[in-house]
């Protein structure tokens, strides 16, 4: 598959590969600590045009798939105190523009993030790492690896902070770092995921 210099995938539709992607968040917890978690159920597409800056990205994530490694904490995060997954089962990102970055193979993705019933603009600082065939999926499946980062303020989306702590501060800090390690591929992964019985 021909790669576009500095961007990665050639023109066409590319699909998020959930088997080789990590959607990570890092937040202040109990004022002084930091906790890391992931979202395991994500679907998305990248529509690449001949001019990469006119490409678009759409991603949908199930909020109930949040995982910090502690069941009680995850259940609390799913509750109305925080993500309220019953009322807001999905978070969505839709790009609005793509621009080249200052470094080689880097670019910035502008878009709207819909979280907790509110939509706000964000910017992803992204970088294309390279291309590789898939050793698990069919031999004609190729993928491209990307890294991206951004920072969110939960208060802008109306996400709760768990309330005050006796020693000061809030249970969860307002600022959350997002780190994305993503692979996109030239085939819809759904049939293969069904074949191997993969569930998020």
C-alpha positions in Angstrom: 0.0 0.0 0.0 1.5 3.4 -1.0 2.0 5.8 1.9 1.7 9.5 1.6 5.0 11.1 2.7 4.6 12.8 6.1 1.1 11.5 6.6 0.9 7.8 6.1 -2.1 6.0 4.5 -2.8 6.5 0.8 -6.2 7.7 -0.4 -9.2 5.6 0.6 -11.0 4.5 3.7 -9.0 3.1 6.6 -10.4 1.5 9.7 -9.4 1.6 13.4 -7.8 -1.7 14.4 -8.9 -2.3 18.0 -6.5 -5.2 18.4 -3.5 -3.0 18.0 -4.7 0.4 19.4 -4.6 1.9 22.9 -6.8 4.8 23.9 -5.2 5.9 27.2 -6.1 8.7 29.6 -4.1 9.9 32.7 -5.7 12.0 35.4 -4.9 13.3 38.9 -6.6 11.1 41.5 -7.1 11.8 45.2 -5.2 15.1 44.6 -1.7 13.8 44.8 -1.9 10.7 42.7 -2.2 9.9 39.1 -4.3 7.1 37.6 -4.1 5.7 34.1 -7.0 4.0 32.3 -8.2 3.0 28.8 -11.3 2.7 26.7 -11.5 -0.8 25.1 -14.5 -0.5 22.8 -13.7 1.9 19.9 -14.7 2.0 16.3 -13.5 4.5 13.7 -12.6 5.4 10.2 -10.1 7.6 8.5 -11.1 8.9 5.0 -7.9 9.9 3.2 -8.0 12.1 0.2 -5.3 12.8 -2.5 -4.6 16.0 -0.5 -4.1 14.6 3.1 -5.1 17.9 4.7 -8.6 17.4 3.4 -8.9 14.0 5.0 -11.4 13.3 7.8 -11.6 11.1 10.9 -14.6 9.7 12.8 -14.2 7.7 16.0 -16.9 6.4 18.4 -16.1 5.0 21.9 -18.4 3.2 24.3 -18.0 5.0 27.6 -18.9 1.9 29.6 -15.6 0.3 28.3 -13.5 2.5 30.7 -10.9 0.4 32.5 -8.5 1.5 35.2 -7.8 -2.0 36.5 -9.9 -1.5 39.7 -13.5 -2.7 39.3 -15.0 -0.5 42.1 -13.3 2.6 40.7 -14.5 1.7 37.1 -18.1 1.3 38.4 -17.9 4.7 40.0 -16.5 6.3 36.9 -19.5 4.8 34.9 -22.0 6.3 37.4 -23.8 9.7 37.2 -21.0 11.1 39.4 -18.7 11.0 36.4 -19.3 9.6 32.9 -23.0 8.7 33.4 -22.8 6.0 30.8 -26.5 5.2 31.0 -27.4 8.7 29.7 -24.3 9.1 27.6 -23.2 5.7 26.3 -20.9 7.0 23.6 -18.2 9.6 23.1 -17.4 10.8 19.6 -14.7 12.6 17.8 -15.2 14.1 14.4 -12.4 16.0 12.7 -12.9 19.4 11.1 -9.4 19.9 9.6 -5.9 18.5 9.3 -2.7 20.6 9.0 1.0 19.7 8.7 3.1 19.8 11.8 6.5 21.4 12.3 8.3 18.1 12.5 8.6 15.5 9.8 5.7 13.0 9.8 3.7 15.2 12.3 0.4 16.9 11.9 -2.4 18.5 13.9 -6.0 17.2 13.8 -8.7 19.8 14.7 -12.1 18.4 15.6 -15.1 18.3 17.9 -15.2 15.9 20.8 -18.7 15.0 22.1 -18.5 13.8 25.7 -21.2 13.7 28.4 -23.7 15.4 26.1 -21.5 18.4 25.2 -19.4 19.1 22.2 -16.1 21.0 22.4 -13.3 21.6 19.9 -10.0 19.9 20.6 -6.7 19.5 18.8 -4.7 16.3 18.5 -0.9 16.5 18.0 -0.3 13.5 15.9 2.6 11.7 14.3 2.8 8.9 11.8 5.2 6.1 12.9 5.1 3.8 9.8 3.4 1.1 7.8 3.4 -2.7 8.4 1.4 -5.7 7.2 -0.7 -7.6 9.8 0.7 -10.9 10.9 -2.7 -12.0 12.4 -5.3 -10.8 9.9 -5.4 -11.9 6.2 -2.2 -11.4 4.3 -3.6 -8.5 2.2 -4.3 -6.4 5.3 -1.9 -3.5 5.8 -1.8 -0.9 8.6 -0.4 2.4 9.6 0.7 3.3 13.1 0.0 6.7 14.7 0.6 8.4 18.0 -1.4 11.4 19.2 -1.8 13.5 22.3 -4.1 16.1 23.7 -5.3 17.5 27.1 -9.0 17.9 28.2 -10.6 19.8 31.0 -13.5 17.7 32.3 -15.4 20.7 33.5 -15.8 21.9 29.9 -17.8 18.7 29.2 -19.8 18.8 32.5 -18.1 15.6 33.8 -18.1 15.5 37.6 -15.0 15.5 39.8 -16.2 13.3 42.6 -16.4 16.2 45.1 -14.0 17.7 47.7 -11.5 15.7 49.7 -11.0 16.1 53.5 -7.3 17.0 52.8 -8.1 19.5 50.1 -8.6 19.3 46.4 -11.0 17.2 44.5 -11.3 13.4 44.0 -10.4 13.7 40.3 -8.5 16.6 38.8 -10.0 18.7 36.0 -7.1 18.3 33.6 -6.8 14.9 31.8 -4.0 13.9 29.4 -5.0 11.7 26.4 -2.5 9.5 24.7 -3.5 7.5 21.6 -1.4 4.7 20.1 -3.4 3.7 17.1 -3.3 1.4 14.1 -5.5 1.9 11.1 -5.9 -0.7 8.4 -7.2 -1.0 4.9 -9.9 -3.5 5.7 -12.9 -3.4 8.1 -11.8 -5.4 11.1 -15.4 -6.4 12.1 -15.5 -9.8 10.2 -12.1 -10.9 11.5 -13.0 -9.8 15.1 -16.2 -11.8 14.9 -14.3 -14.8 13.5 -11.8 -14.9 16.5 -14.6 -14.1 19.0 -13.0 -10.8 20.1 -15.1 -8.7 22.6 -13.9 -5.4 24.1 
